[in-house]
Amino acid sequence: MSQVEIGKKVPNFSGPATSDIDFKFSDYKGSAILLYFYPRDNTPGCTQEGKDFRDNYAAFESKGIKIFGLSRDSVRVHEGFKAKHEFPFDLIADKEETICNLFDVIKEKKLYGKVHMGIERSTFLINAKGVLVKEWRKVKVKEHIAQVLEAIETEL
């Protein structure tokens, strides 16, 4: 069960991230945040999603929105993924699934007929007051960036 709801303040959370930062949500009070959860570094869909956010980074920056990606990969793997694709934003590691559980993104998934638990691609837009204003679940990478860009114009 998600502990975050649209229209409500997001509880504080933290985790290790690239660029040698210990991400703390409370450190970003006064800034809007786009937090996107993705299954795994260096896979086609996850790479494309990161590139879409990278290629439109200026649009987010002009609105004062900080972007953070998050998966269960380690910080070391994140560092390589970030460098390889020149992401201008940091990636948070959530190996223990603490943040994933807060946002209720761990779901049963099927791959090649096998069932496993994994991250359901999801994105959350949090305003400068720390309130969740928009969420996308079961994200389809191809149309997602357009949906998010539209939302930052209307939701913030």
C-alpha positions in Angstrom: 0.0 0.0 0.0 1.4 3.4 -1.0 2.2 5.9 1.7 2.0 8.7 -0.8 -1.2 10.2 -2.1 -2.0 13.0 -4.5 -2.7 16.2 -2.7 -0.8 15.1 0.5 2.7 15.8 1.7 5.3 13.2 0.8 7.0 11.7 3.9 10.7 12.3 4.3 12.9 9.6 2.7 16.6 9.2 2.0 19.1 7.0 0.2 22.6 6.9 -1.3 22.9 8.5 -4.7 25.4 9.3 -7.4 27.8 12.3 -7.1 28.6 11.1 -3.6 25.4 12.5 -2.1 23.2 11.0 0.5 19.9 12.1 -0.9 17.5 13.4 1.7 14.0 14.6 0.5 14.0 17.2 3.3 17.1 18.8 1.8 15.0 19.9 -1.2 12.2 21.8 0.5 11.3 24.7 -1.7 12.2 22.8 -4.9 9.8 20.8 -7.0 11.0 17.2 -7.6 10.4 14.8 -10.4 11.2 11.3 -9.1 11.1 8.5 -11.6 11.4 4.8 -10.7 12.7 2.4 -13.3 13.5 -1.3 -13.2 17.2 -1.5 -14.1 20.2 0.4 -15.3 21.5 -0.3 -18.8 18.3 -1.9 -20.2 16.7 -0.5 -23.4 13.6 1.0 -21.9 15.3 2.4 -18.8 18.1 3.9 -20.9 15.6 5.6 -23.3 13.6 7.0 -20.4 16.7 8.5 -18.8 17.8 9.9 -22.2 14.3 11.5 -22.6 14.7 13.3 -19.2 18.3 14.2 -20.1 17.3 15.7 -23.5 14.5 17.8 -21.9 16.5 18.7 -18.8 16.4 22.4 -19.7 12.6 22.5 -19.6 12.6 21.0 -16.1 15.4 23.3 -15.0 13.6 26.4 -16.2 10.7 25.5 -13.9 13.1 24.8 -11.0 12.3 21.1 -11.0 15.0 18.7 -9.7 15.0 15.3 -11.4 16.1 12.1 -9.7 15.9 8.6 -11.0 15.7 5.6 -8.8 16.1 1.8 -9.1 17.4 -1.1 -7.0 20.8 -1.0 -8.7 23.9 0.0 -6.6 25.4 3.4 -6.5 28.4 2.0 -8.3 26.3 0.7 -11.2 24.3 4.0 -11.2 27.6 6.0 -11.5 28.5 4.1 -14.7 25.0 4.4 -16.2 24.9 8.1 -15.4 28.3 8.7 -16.9 27.8 6.6 -20.0 24.6 8.5 -21.0 25.7 11.9 -19.6 22.7 12.3 -17.3 22.7 15.8 -15.7 20.7 14.5 -12.7 21.5 12.0 -9.9 20.3 8.5 -9.5 19.3 7.1 -6.1 20.0 3.5 -5.1 17.3 1.7 -3.2 18.7 -1.9 -2.8 16.5 -2.4 0.3 13.4 -1.2 -1.5 12.6 1.3 1.3 11.7 4.2 -1.0 10.1 1.8 -3.5 7.8 0.5 -0.8 7.0 4.1 0.3 5.8 4.8 -3.2 4.3 1.3 -3.7 6.2 0.6 -7.0 7.2 -3.0 -6.2 4.8 -5.2 -8.2 4.5 -8.7 -9.5 5.9 -8.9 -13.0 6.1 -11.6 -15.6 9.2 -12.1 -17.8 9.5 -15.0 -20.2 6.7 -16.8 -18.3 8.4 -16.4 -14.9 6.9 -14.4 -12.1 9.1 -12.1 -10.0 8.8 -8.9 -8.0 10.2 -5.8 -9.6 9.8 -2.1 -10.0 6.8 -1.0 -12.0 8.0 2.0 -14.0 6.4 5.0 -12.3 7.0 8.8 -12.0 6.0 11.2 -9.3 5.8 15.0 -9.5 6.2 16.7 -6.1 5.7 20.5 -5.8 7.9 22.9 -3.9 5.8 22.5 -0.7 6.5 18.7 -0.7 3.0 17.8 -1.9 2.5 15.0 -4.5 0.6 16.7 -7.4 0.8 14.1 -10.1 1.7 10.4 -10.6 2.1 8.1 -13.5 2.1 4.4 -13.0 2.6 1.6 -15.5 4.6 4.1 -17.6 5.0 3.5 -21.3 8.4 5.1 -22.2 7.5 6.1 -25.7 4.8 8.7 -24.8 5.9 9.4 -21.2 8.1 12.5 -21.7 5.3 14.3 -23.5 2.9 13.6 -20.7 5.4 14.8 -18.1 6.2 18.0 -20.0 2.6 18.8 -20.4 2.0 18.2 -16.6 4.8 20.5 -15.5 3.1 23.3 -17.4 -0.3 22.7 -15.8 0.4 21.2 -12.3 3.1 23.5 -10.9 
